[in-house]
């Protein structure tokens, strides 16, 4: 060891350095709001916090050189309290990279995902963390769920819960293989899955060979974003529509760089579109190359829902909201919502518009206006036939 800690002052200094990192995870990180990068000195900040912690604990530390602190950092690396890598974004011990406030936010997110999205793995992690925090008073502020998400999953996701409630089907779902699926995602491993349920095309159940890219929670369910093993077609599929069949095709994997590349392309498609449909293989490739013409849609919304429409300033990155002529009350008679979308997204966009019932009217394209009228007539006919 480069420095002896047999003497109490040196040992106390090392303990105080550990306490500094434990109390201030990320200490030494460059803050663009507070400092000039050319003048940033990580070690100087660490020293400043070291003496601050010592003062808080009523310990008088003599001045120590940078070399001494650097020697202490080497000791912490040697014993695994710090990793053997640069800490350009601040020091923290082991995996303890959060302070109390950050931990509270993380616990809120985990609690929501475990309770409402019913992610079985997240639930296990959350319960494990809560056991570790068992020494806290249940009324401790850190345990209060300040933030949550109320989007509830509508299918069973936990095989243990399914067994307990007698809901276990003749075949399990891909939720049983989440551990292996997540490993395949991080390593870029190709896998074979079996789509055993397909509500949109009941006759189209099949084995699929894919690169899984990401688990996504959206609205009511968990989805898997995946890329076809052979032709690169990107698709988002409900996880519970795959069986528990899971066959590894490539244990080595294609690596994170290729995974990231495909993931970025998929999210560009999601951002441009509306909803989760990513289109056919042919149209998707044309869209990626910038050769696919978008469809401009204009929907007129009337007073009962205008405020809601105008509130959504970031509903879509390419949207435009135009108020209609002003009435005697000083308010517009309607607002037009205009957006350009790939054809693949029109079905999901229309479902969103239909939620507003008689307060929405398609202006163009004409075929969407005609479709809306047909649905309205069918709904009216259904009610009229029941009334007779």
N, C-alpha and C positions, 0 to 999 in steps of 0.2 A: 504494500500500500504506500502511496506517495506521501501520506501524512498520518502521523500517529494521533489517535484519539484517547490515549491512555489518560492524559490530563483532563480534569473536569472542564476547564474553559473551552477547550477544543470540542469536547463531547457536547457541551451545552450549546455551542454555536451550531453544531450539526443538527441537534434536536430543534433548535429555533428555525433553521433553514427548512427542515421538514414541516414544521408547524406553519411556516410562511406559505409553502406550496399547498398545504392542506386547507388553510383558511382562504387563500386567494388563488384558486385554480386559474391558470392562464396568465399569471403574473409575468410581466416582461413583454407582453404582446404589443405590437405597434398599433396605436389608435390613430387613424387618419384624421379624426376630428380634433385631436389634441396635440399632435406632434408632427414635426417635419421628418420624413423618412431619412433624410441625409444626416440628421442629428440624433436619430434613434439609437439608444444604447441599452440593449436588453439586460446586460449584467448590472448596469448602474441602477436600473429600476428594481431588479431583484435585491440588490444591496439596500436600497431605500426602504423596501417593504420589510426586509429582514430586521432593520433597526426599528421600524414602526411596530412590528409584532413584539419585539423584545421590550419596547417601552410599554405596550399594553399589558404585558405579563410581568412588569416591574423587574426586568432584568437589565443590568447595565452591561452593554457590550463595548469593549474597546474598539478602536478603529481597526479594520482588517483590510488587507490589500485585495485587489481583484484576483491576484494569483491564489490567495487563500480560498476565496469563494469558488474559484474554478476547480481547485483541488477537492473541495467538498462536493461539487457536482459530479466529479469523477467517481467519488466514493458511492454516491447514491446510484450511479449507473452500475457500478460493480455489483451492488447488492440487489439490483433489479427494481429499485424504487423509481428510477428513471430509465427509459429505454435508451438503447445505444443509437440515437439518431438526433439530428438537430431539432431544437425546439424554437423554431422561428416564430411561432404564434403563441408563445408563452409556455411556462412550465406548469406541469401538474403531475401528481404522483400516480403511477400505475394507470388505472382507468378512471380515476377520480377527477374528471375534467369539469365538473359542474359545481357552482356554489349553491347556497341554499335556495336562492330565488330561482335559479335555472332548474334545480331539481324539482321544485314545486310545479313549474310549468310542464316539465317532462312527465311527472306523475299524473298531472291532469290529462295529458294526451294519452298516456297508457291506460288510465282508468276509463276514459271514453271509448278507446278502441276495444278494450276488453269487455266493457259492459254493453255497448250499443252495436258495435260492429262485430262483436262476438268472435274475435280472432283467438283461437284456442292457445296459440303459442304466446301471444301477448298477455293473455289472461294468466298463464303460468308464470311469466316473468313478473307481472304486476303483483301477484300473490306472494311470490318469493321476495320481492322488494319490500312489501308491506310487512312480512314476517321479520325481515332484517331491521325494519323501523319500529318493531314492536315495543321498543322502549319509550317511544314517544307517546304523549298523552293523546288519546283519540281526538281531543278538541284542539290539538296543536294547529296553528294557522297553516303550516306547510301541508297538512293533509286535507285541507278544505278544497273541494273541487271548484275553483274560481272559474275555470274554463271547461267546457264540455262540448260534445257534438251529439245531437239527438237523432241523426240519421241511423235508422235501425235496419239491420240485415233481416231479410224475410225468409231465409232458409236456415236449416241447421248446419252449423259449421264444426261442431265439436263432437267427434265420434263417441266420447264417453257420455255426453249428455243424451245423444241419440239412443244409446243402449239403455240408459236409465229410464227414459221416457217411452221406451218401446217403439221408437220411430226409426230404428235401424232397418234399412231396406235390404233386399237380397244381395245387393252389391253396395260397397262403400263408395265414397267420393274421393276426389283428389285432396280434400282437406286432410285425409289420413296420411298423406305423403308430403306435407308441407316442409318438413325438415330437409328431406332429399331434394325437394323442388327448389328451396332457397339456395342450397349448395350449388345446384345446377345453374341457377341464375348468376351467382357470383363468379363461378368458374367458366361460364359459357359452355356448359355441357349440353349436347344434343340428347333428347329423350323421346321416348315413344309414349304417347298417351292414348286413351280411348274415349272418344266422345260418344257416350251411351244415351244421351238425351238431346234432342234438337227440336224445340217447339216450333221453329219457323219452317223446318223441313224434316218431319218425323221419319222419313225414309232415309235421311242422310246421316246415319250413325256410322262411325268408322274409326280406325286407328290413324293417328296423326303423328308424324315425326317432326319435332319442332325444337327450336332454341327458345326456352322460356326467358323472357326479358325483365318482367316486373309484375308484382302483385299490386292491383289497384282496387281501392274501395270507392265505389261511385253509387250514390243515391240509396240503393236498397240491397246491394250484394257485393261480393268480392269477385273480381275478374282477374284473368291472367292475360297479360300482353305477351304474345309469342310470335316468333318468326319461323316460317316454313323452312325445314332443314334443307330442302333442295332448291326451291325457287325464290326464297327470301320474302314471300308474301307475309305482310304484317297483319295480325288479327287480334282483336280483344274478345275473349270468351269467358262466360260465367264458369267459375271453378267447379260449382256443384253439378255442372253438366258433363264433367269428365268423371269416369269411374276411378277406382283406386289403382288401376293398372298403371305401372310406372316402370319403364324399362330404360336403363341407361345405355345410350348408343355410343358415347364417346367419353371415357373417363377423364381424359386429359383436358378436354375443353378447348375452346378457341380463344380464351382469355378475355380480360375486362375491356381492352381497347376496342375490340370488335363489338362487344356487347354495348359499350357506351355509344358507339357510332350508330348502331341500329336503334338504340333507345332514343337518341336525339332525333332521328328521322321520324320515328313513331310519334314523338311528342310534337313535332312540327305539324304533322298531319292532324293530330288531335286539336291543336291550337287553331288551325285554319278552319276545321270543321265544326260540327255541332253535335255533341254526343260522342258515342264510342265506336261507331261504325267507321272502318278505315277503307272500305271500298273493295272492289274486285281486284284481282292481281294485275290485270291489264291497265285499268284506270289508275290504280295506285302508282304504278311505274310512270305513267304519263304525268301524274300529279307531282311526283318527286322530281321529274325532269323539267317541270314548269310548263308542260304542254297541254294541260287540261284546263279548259275554259270553265270559269266559275259561273254560277247562276245567280243573277241579282234578284232578290226577293223584296217585295214591299208589302208590309202589312199595316193596316190602319187600325189604331186602337182608340176607343171612345172614352168619354169622361170618367166612367166608373173605374177604369183601370189605368188611366193616363199617368197618374202620379207614380204608380208602381213601375210602369215602363220607363219613365224618365229617371227614376232612382237608379236604374241599372246602367250606370255610366260605363261599366267595364264588362258588360255581359258578353260582348264579343269584341276582339281587337279591331275589326274592320266595320263596325256598325256605324250607323248615322241615324239620329233621331231628329225629325223635322216637325215642328208644330204647324197645325193647320191655321186657318183664318181665325182671328180673335172675335169672340162674341161680345154682347153687351156687358157681360160680367167681367170682361177683361181677360178671360181665359180662352185658350184655343179650343175650337170645336172638336178637335181630334189631334193625335200625333201619329206620324208615319214612322215606322221602324224599317230601316233599309239595311240590308246586309248581303254580301256576296258569299255564297257557299258552294262547295263542291256538291255535285248531284247526290253523292252518297249520304249527305247529311240532311237532305230535305225531309225524309220521313221523320227523323227525330225532331227536327225543327218544327214541323207541322204539329207533332204531338204537344209541343210546348205551347203553340198558338191556340190549339183546341181547348186548352185549359181555361181560356178566357170566354168561352161560350159565345154569346151574342155580342160581346164587346170587342170582337176582332173581325176584320174583313181583309181577305187577300186582295190586293190591287193588281199585282202581277208577280210571277207569270200567270197567264190566263188559265192554264191547266190546273194550277193549285187552287185558284178561285173556284173553278168548276168542281173540283174534288171536294172542297169545303162545302159547297152548296149541296152536293149529293149526300154527304154525310149528314148535313142538317135535315134534309128531307127524310132520310132513312130514320133518323131519330124521331122526327115528328110523326112519321107514319107508325112507328112502333108504339108511341104513346097513344096515338089515336086508336089503333087496333085494340089496345088493352082497355081503353075506356068504353068500348062498345060491348 
